[in-house]
Structure formats: C-alpha cells, structure tokens
Amino acid sequence: MVKAKKSLGQNFLKSKQILDKIIKTADLKAGDVVLEVGPGKGILTEKLLEKAKKVIAVEKDQRLIEFLQEKFKKEIQNKKLELIYGDILKMNPKILLSSPYKIVANLPYYITGQFLRKFLSSDFPPTTMVVMLQKEVAKRTTTTNKESLLSLSVKAYGQPKYVTTVSAKNFSPQPKVDSAILLISNISKDFFKNINENLFFQLIKVGFSSKRKMLINNLSFAPKRERAQIFEDLKIPLKIRAEDLSLEDWKCLVKVFARVSSIK
C-alpha cells in the first residue's frame, strides 16, 4: 500500500459522491482532453478515463507512478492515458499538450496559488478548470464584496464559481481544514485586449501592499496631486481601500496610470 507523503501535501480523495460532483462540474465530452495534476492512487483518473478522449496525468511521486502504471496498464497501452513523472510547476503547457484541454485536479494545497497563476496566465491556457483546493482559498477567489490579489488574478482570466464544500473526512489522511470544488470557466485573455497584462499585476500588487492603508497612499509612485485627480476623474472615493475596488475599476486605473508613471 502506498502511504501519503506529507511533504507533497498528499490527501487522497475517497468519496464517490464527491468524485461524481467533480465529473459533473467538468461537463466532460467524448472528445475532451484532460490534464490531471496529482492523480494520487487514480480514483479520479478512473472516472476521467470513462468520460474523456484522453487524460494526461502528471505525478511528482515516483512511488505512485509505478502504482498507476500497473493500475492503468491497458489505458496507457492504448494511449488513452499518458502518465508523466515530474513537477507540474516546472512544465510548459505547450509542450505537455497539443490541443484544447480542461484541467480537472485535486490539487496539493501548497501549490494552489502558483498553479492557478501559471496556467491562467499561460499562452496556452485550459478552456475550463475544475480544481479541489482549500475552502478558504475558494471563498477568497469567488468573493463579491472584498477583493484580493488572488480573486482579481483569477477573475481577470475567467469566471470562478464556488461549487460545493468538501468535508475533510472525505480524504485520507484527513487534512486539518475543509476543501471546496472550484470551477473556473470561460478562460481567456480578453480582459487584457486593451491594457497591459504585466502592468495590471504590478498595479494590483502595489495596491494591496498595505491592505489597511487607503489605496491612494499605496500608489505612491505617482505624485499625490495627480493621484487625487485620477481618482476624482474615475469617480473613485479618495478613502477607498484596494479590496473595495472592482475588477473594472482596476482596469480603468491601469489605463490611466500607464500614461502617468512607471510603477516601481
């Protein structure tokens, strides 16, 4: 029996009901190609293989690679499953995949932020993501009243939806916190058609550098009088904090500040 490695953040899903919910949310079609990250013992892989045309599974644990090679011997031979050993964060999506794809995965908690940024901002992003992650992270991502660096970073590329809470008891070993299924649909770079992508992220990073400060004070790379005039022109309250601005407000700020000053 393969035991979970704490160093790799392994928590194996064991609930059939939750598996069915993931598959339903992914809305898989017979022609779909799926990228699965951290297949573990293959419980989700098995379901994906029933629905999709092909599954590409990336696993960082050599012990599990050997386990999965044996378990899915037939599927690997007929090329329905491609099993890859390695670190997904060091892989290029364009090399991994050659056609449109969906991501369906039970993510190790510790790679969540990096993983989402890597694939959403990629030159070859998935069309849809259905991922299992920490409940609090999923909540922050889908917030509608207080934005965060994470929520803005995701919403700039797609439409996040909190699907359902998944109790810790559905995993082995049992994590200390509950998880959630997050759907990110309609993934594209359309938001960045008229603004600079790098500048957007530079600006929101500076804006959230001191969360308790008023936003106008965080944007100190531009003269204060100019900042005040910009806020007034865009009808943004001078005392507003970064978390209270919508994605569209940030877009307007990026367009204006792109003309005013370079961000440091």
matplotlib code that plots the C-alpha trace (Angstrom):
import matplotlib.pyplot as plt

x = [0.0, 1.3, 1.1, 0.6, 3.6, 3.1, 6.0, 4.0, 0.7, -0.9, -4.5, -6.2, -9.9, -12.1, -15.7, -17.6, -20.2, -17.6, -15.9, -19.3, -19.7, -16.3, -17.0, -20.5, -19.0, -16.3, -19.1, -16.7, -17.4, -16.2, -13.7, -12.2, -8.5, -8.0, -4.9, -5.0, -2.4, -1.5, -3.6, -2.6, -4.0, -6.0, -9.5, -10.3, -8.3, -10.5, -13.6, -12.0, -11.0, -14.6, -15.7, -12.8, -11.0, -7.6, -6.2, -2.7, -1.8, 1.3, 2.5, 5.5, 5.8, 7.7, 6.1, 2.7, 3.9, 4.8, 1.4, -0.5, 1.4, 0.3, -3.3, -3.8, -1.7, -4.3, -5.2, -1.6, -1.0, -4.0, -2.8, -5.9, -3.8, -0.5, 1.3, 4.1, 6.5, 7.6, 6.7, 3.8, 5.1, 8.2, 6.4, 5.4, 1.7, 2.6, 4.9, 2.6, -0.5, -1.1, -4.9, -7.5, -7.8, -9.5, -7.9, -9.5, -7.5, -7.4, -4.5, -2.0, -2.7, 0.8, 0.9, -2.5, -1.6, 1.4, -0.6, -3.5, -1.2, 0.9, -2.0, -4.4, -1.7, -0.2, 0.0, -1.9, -4.4, -7.2, -10.7, -12.0, -10.6, -12.3, -10.0, -10.2, -8.5, -8.8, -12.2, -11.0, -9.0, -12.0, -14.1, -11.5, -11.3, -15.1, -15.7, -18.1, -17.7, -14.0, -11.5, -7.9, -4.9, -6.0, -9.6, -8.6, -5.9, -8.4, -11.3, -9.1, -8.9, -12.1, -15.3, -14.8, -17.6, -17.7, -19.3, -19.5, -17.8, -15.9, -15.5, -12.1, -13.5, -13.6, -9.9, -7.2, -5.2, -7.7, -6.5, -7.0, -9.3, -12.2, -11.8, -14.0, -14.6, -13.8, -14.9, -13.2, -15.0, -14.7, -10.9, -9.3, -7.1, -9.9, -9.6, -6.1, -7.0, -6.8, -4.5, -1.0, -1.1, 2.1, 1.2, -2.2, -0.4, 2.2, -0.5, -2.7, 0.4, 1.3, -2.3, -2.5, 1.0, -0.5, -4.1, -5.2, -4.0, -6.1, -5.4, -4.3, -1.5, -0.2, 0.1, 2.9, 4.9, 2.9, 2.6, -0.2, -1.9, -2.0, -3.4, -6.2, -7.1, -7.2, -9.4, -11.7, -11.9, -12.7, -15.2, -13.3, -13.6, -10.3, -10.6, -11.2, -9.1, -7.7, -10.1, -13.2, -12.3, -13.9, -12.0, -13.3, -12.2, -8.7, -8.8, -9.6, -6.8, -4.3, -5.2, -4.7, -1.5, 0.1, 0.2, 1.2, 4.1, 6.1, 5.3, 8.2]
y = [0.0, 3.5, 5.8, 9.6, 11.8, 14.9, 16.7, 16.5, 17.6, 14.3, 13.8, 11.1, 11.6, 8.6, 9.8, 8.5, 11.2, 14.0, 12.3, 12.3, 16.0, 16.9, 15.0, 16.6, 20.1, 19.4, 18.6, 16.3, 15.4, 12.3, 14.5, 16.3, 16.1, 16.4, 17.4, 15.9, 17.1, 14.8, 11.8, 10.0, 6.5, 7.1, 7.3, 10.5, 9.3, 6.3, 8.5, 10.9, 8.0, 6.9, 10.3, 11.9, 11.1, 11.3, 12.0, 13.4, 12.8, 14.5, 13.0, 14.1, 10.9, 8.1, 5.5, 6.5, 6.5, 2.8, 2.1, 3.9, 2.2, -1.1, 0.0, 1.6, -0.7, -1.2, 2.5, 3.5, 0.9, 2.2, 5.8, 6.9, 7.7, 9.5, 9.3, 11.8, 11.9, 15.4, 18.8, 20.4, 23.9, 23.3, 22.2, 24.2, 23.7, 24.0, 21.1, 19.0, 19.5, 20.0, 20.6, 22.5, 20.9, 21.1, 20.8, 18.6, 18.0, 17.5, 20.0, 19.7, 22.8, 24.2, 24.7, 26.2, 29.9, 29.1, 26.6, 28.9, 31.8, 29.6, 28.1, 31.0, 33.4, 30.8, 31.4, 28.1, 28.1, 25.5, 26.2, 25.2, 24.4, 22.2, 22.0, 20.9, 23.3, 24.7, 26.0, 29.4, 29.9, 29.0, 31.5, 34.3, 33.5, 33.9, 36.8, 39.5, 42.1, 42.2, 41.5, 40.2, 39.7, 36.1, 36.9, 39.7, 37.5, 34.7, 37.0, 38.7, 35.4, 33.6, 33.2, 31.5, 29.7, 28.1, 24.7, 22.9, 22.4, 19.1, 18.0, 16.9, 13.5, 12.7, 12.4, 10.0, 11.1, 13.7, 17.3, 19.9, 22.0, 21.5, 21.8, 23.0, 22.4, 25.5, 25.9, 28.5, 28.7, 30.9, 31.2, 33.7, 36.8, 39.0, 41.2, 42.3, 43.3, 47.0, 47.0, 45.7, 42.4, 42.9, 46.5, 45.2, 42.8, 45.3, 47.8, 45.5, 44.2, 47.7, 48.5, 45.6, 46.1, 47.6, 46.3, 48.6, 51.7, 53.8, 52.8, 56.2, 56.1, 52.8, 54.2, 56.5, 56.0, 58.9, 62.5, 62.8, 65.6, 63.5, 60.5, 62.6, 64.0, 60.4, 59.1, 62.1, 61.7, 58.0, 58.7, 56.6, 57.7, 59.0, 57.0, 53.6, 50.6, 48.2, 45.4, 47.6, 48.2, 46.1, 44.4, 47.0, 49.8, 48.4, 48.2, 51.9, 52.7, 50.7, 52.6, 56.0, 55.1, 53.6, 57.2, 58.9, 57.0, 53.7, 51.5, 50.7]
z = [0.0, -0.9, 2.1, 1.6, 1.7, 3.9, 2.2, -1.1, 0.5, -0.4, 0.8, -1.2, -2.0, -1.1, -1.6, -4.7, -4.2, -4.4, -7.5, -9.2, -8.4, -9.9, -13.1, -13.4, -12.9, -15.5, -18.0, -19.9, -23.5, -25.5, -27.4, -24.4, -23.4, -19.7, -17.7, -14.2, -11.6, -8.7, -9.7, -6.4, -6.5, -9.6, -8.1, -10.1, -13.1, -13.4, -13.7, -16.1, -18.4, -18.6, -20.0, -21.8, -25.0, -23.3, -19.9, -19.3, -15.6, -14.0, -10.8, -8.7, -6.5, -8.2, -6.0, -7.3, -10.9, -10.5, -8.8, -11.6, -14.4, -13.1, -12.4, -15.8, -17.9, -20.5, -20.8, -21.1, -23.9, -25.9, -25.4, -23.6, -20.6, -20.7, -17.3, -16.8, -13.9, -12.8, -11.2, -12.9, -11.9, -14.0, -17.1, -20.2, -21.1, -24.8, -24.6, -22.4, -24.7, -28.3, -28.4, -26.3, -22.9, -19.5, -16.1, -13.5, -10.4, -6.6, -6.0, -3.2, -1.1, -1.2, -5.0, -5.4, -5.9, -8.2, -10.2, -10.9, -11.9, -14.1, -16.1, -16.2, -17.5, -19.9, -23.6, -23.8, -21.0, -20.4, -21.5, -18.1, -14.7, -12.0, -9.0, -5.4, -3.0, 0.5, 1.3, 2.4, -0.8, -2.9, -0.9, -1.4, -5.1, -5.6, -3.2, -4.5, -1.7, -0.7, -3.5, -3.0, -5.1, -5.7, -6.6, -9.1, -10.6, -11.3, -12.4, -14.9, -16.8, -16.2, -14.2, -10.8, -9.1, -5.7, -6.4, -3.1, 0.3, 0.7, 4.3, 5.5, 6.3, 2.6, 2.4, 3.7, 5.6, 6.8, 6.4, 9.2, 7.1, 4.7, 1.0, -1.9, -5.6, -7.6, -11.2, -13.4, -16.8, -20.0, -19.5, -21.9, -22.1, -23.5, -20.4, -21.5, -25.0, -24.2, -21.2, -20.4, -18.5, -16.6, -15.7, -14.3, -12.0, -11.0, -10.1, -8.0, -6.2, -5.2, -4.4, -1.9, -0.5, 2.7, 2.9, 5.8, 4.1, 1.7, -1.9, -2.9, -0.3, -1.6, -5.2, -4.2, -7.4, -8.8, -7.3, -4.8, -6.6, -9.8, -7.9, -6.4, -9.8, -11.3, -8.5, -9.0, -12.7, -12.4, -9.6, -7.1, -3.5, -2.1, 1.1, -0.6, 0.1, -2.6, -1.6, -2.3, -6.0, -8.7, -11.5, -13.9, -11.6, -11.6, -15.4, -15.6, -13.2, -15.2, -18.4, -16.7, -14.7, -17.9, -19.2, -15.9, -14.5, -14.4, -11.4, -9.1]

ax = plt.figure().add_subplot(projection="3d")
ax.plot(x, y, z, "-o")
ax.set_aspect("equal")
plt.show()
